[in-house]
Amino acid sequence: MSINIQLIKSSGAAVQDLGVPVAEYFYNYMFTHFPEVRKMFPGDMTEQRIRLFNSVILIATNIDTMEVLVPYLKELGVGHIKYDTRPEHYLIVGKSLLNTLKHFLGEAWTQEMAQSWIEAYNLAASVCIEAAYEAMASTRYVPVMLDDVPPSA
């Protein structure tokens, strides 16, 4: 099955109208079901909720505009290196996101919509993971040289 762009866009628009409570639900769901990731986030989640909400809307809005979406996702993936985000964390985020969408979209959440969001999320996560992997590639390592250590005075 391929991503149904119209379903992603219409469900993204429906969620956008609901605002930041969507992100609050997402984090409550994630921290309840996957408490091990709580330590990766700040105590005050206000800004984080807004960033997550904006990311979801950006992805839904640009699902058919790869020249916008891919650079954004690459930057997102590389940016998450500093939080020690690992590939397995994307599964946790994906499960939390899909359950959040299901909760808020209610009866509109169909099998086809679920499948489209799964494929869209997996695409987004794979771009993030690949960008982080490339940014952390050992080939980028520059060995320390004698010139890097000043001589004794």
Secondary structure, DSSP 8 states (H G I E B T S, - for coil): ----HHHHHHHHHHHHTT-THHHHHHHHHHHHH-GGGGGGS-S--HHHHHHHHHHHHHHHHTTT-HHHHHHHHHHHHHHGGGGT--HHHHHHHHHHHHHHHHHHHGGG--HHHHHHHHHHHHHHHHHHHHHHHHHT-GGG-----GGGS----
